[in-house]
């Protein structure tokens, strides 16, 4: 779809153009597999290695079907809002190794809740042409529209510049929420629904929780 060897200012302009291609409505029928992706790295590593993984789970059992990882050197600088230009290439390489493409992808990062409406979940969705969800551990843009109840399943809108860009979602009672946004080929309502369907008593939904665990294992094994 495009190359990755860009200067940050050119990456910003590319994001603006790509965001026009997003489709934030449900374009799926049956979901029988859900994948999670994650990337880990050591900020003090002189080799600048990143460890990207994908873990595919069967739905609804959420049993692991397949895991793949890729370790690569990355030269693109860490710039807030341009995460996909560091992490998407190795993530895509890991996904290419899968025997079967998953029906849905949950990404530890932003989707539409991004200053240019193109977080890494949306960027990956455009490349892969599958439904994707951003499920982040922190806010990049916006603020909660109101207070959030303490029980699991509680939600409130994430609003930025008078637009709902995502939702603040409590996945576990009295535990910090996650920040869910549509990535591509899925609505915000369905994105929240699938994050909750894939939650099993932890803060993170199982696909990204398992991916986070696997990425740390891969990093420590290097």
Secondary structure in CASP SS format (residue, H / E / C, confidence):
PFRMAT SS
TARGET T0000
AUTHOR 0000-0000-0000
METHOD secondary structure of the structure
MODEL  1
X C 1.00
X C 1.00
X C 1.00
X C 1.00
X C 1.00
X C 1.00
X C 1.00
X H 1.00
X H 1.00
X H 1.00
X H 1.00
X H 1.00
X H 1.00
X H 1.00
X H 1.00
X H 1.00
X H 1.00
X H 1.00
X H 1.00
X H 1.00
X H 1.00
X C 1.00
X C 1.00
X C 1.00
X C 1.00
X C 1.00
X C 1.00
X C 1.00
X C 1.00
X C 1.00
X C 1.00
X C 1.00
X E 1.00
X E 1.00
X E 1.00
X E 1.00
X E 1.00
X E 1.00
X E 1.00
X E 1.00
X E 1.00
X C 1.00
X C 1.00
X C 1.00
X C 1.00
X C 1.00
X C 1.00
X C 1.00
X E 1.00
X E 1.00
X E 1.00
X E 1.00
X E 1.00
X E 1.00
X E 1.00
X E 1.00
X E 1.00
X E 1.00
X C 1.00
X C 1.00
X C 1.00
X C 1.00
X C 1.00
X E 1.00
X E 1.00
X E 1.00
X E 1.00
X E 1.00
X E 1.00
X E 1.00
X E 1.00
X E 1.00
X E 1.00
X C 1.00
X C 1.00
X C 1.00
X C 1.00
X C 1.00
X C 1.00
X C 1.00
X C 1.00
X C 1.00
X H 1.00
X H 1.00
X H 1.00
X H 1.00
X H 1.00
X H 1.00
X H 1.00
X H 1.00
X H 1.00
X H 1.00
X H 1.00
X H 1.00
X H 1.00
X H 1.00
X C 1.00
X C 1.00
X C 1.00
X C 1.00
X C 1.00
X C 1.00
X C 1.00
X E 1.00
X E 1.00
X E 1.00
X E 1.00
X C 1.00
X C 1.00
X C 1.00
X C 1.00
X C 1.00
X C 1.00
X C 1.00
X C 1.00
X C 1.00
X C 1.00
X C 1.00
X C 1.00
X H 1.00
X H 1.00
X H 1.00
X H 1.00
X H 1.00
X H 1.00
X H 1.00
X H 1.00
X H 1.00
X C 1.00
X C 1.00
X E 1.00
X E 1.00
X E 1.00
X E 1.00
X E 1.00
X E 1.00
X C 1.00
X C 1.00
X C 1.00
X C 1.00
X C 1.00
X C 1.00
X E 1.00
X E 1.00
X C 1.00
X C 1.00
X C 1.00
X C 1.00
X C 1.00
X C 1.00
X C 1.00
X C 1.00
X C 1.00
X C 1.00
X E 1.00
X E 1.00
X E 1.00
X E 1.00
X E 1.00
X E 1.00
X C 1.00
X C 1.00
X E 1.00
X E 1.00
X E 1.00
X E 1.00
X E 1.00
X E 1.00
X E 1.00
X C 1.00
X C 1.00
X C 1.00
X C 1.00
X C 1.00
X C 1.00
X C 1.00
X C 1.00
X E 1.00
X E 1.00
X E 1.00
X E 1.00
X E 1.00
X E 1.00
X E 1.00
X C 1.00
X C 1.00
X C 1.00
X H 1.00
X H 1.00
X H 1.00
X H 1.00
X H 1.00
X H 1.00
X H 1.00
X H 1.00
X H 1.00
X H 1.00
X C 1.00
X C 1.00
X C 1.00
X C 1.00
X C 1.00
X C 1.00
X C 1.00
X C 1.00
X H 1.00
X H 1.00
X H 1.00
X H 1.00
X H 1.00
X H 1.00
X H 1.00
X H 1.00
X H 1.00
X H 1.00
X H 1.00
X H 1.00
X H 1.00
X H 1.00
X H 1.00
X H 1.00
X C 1.00
END
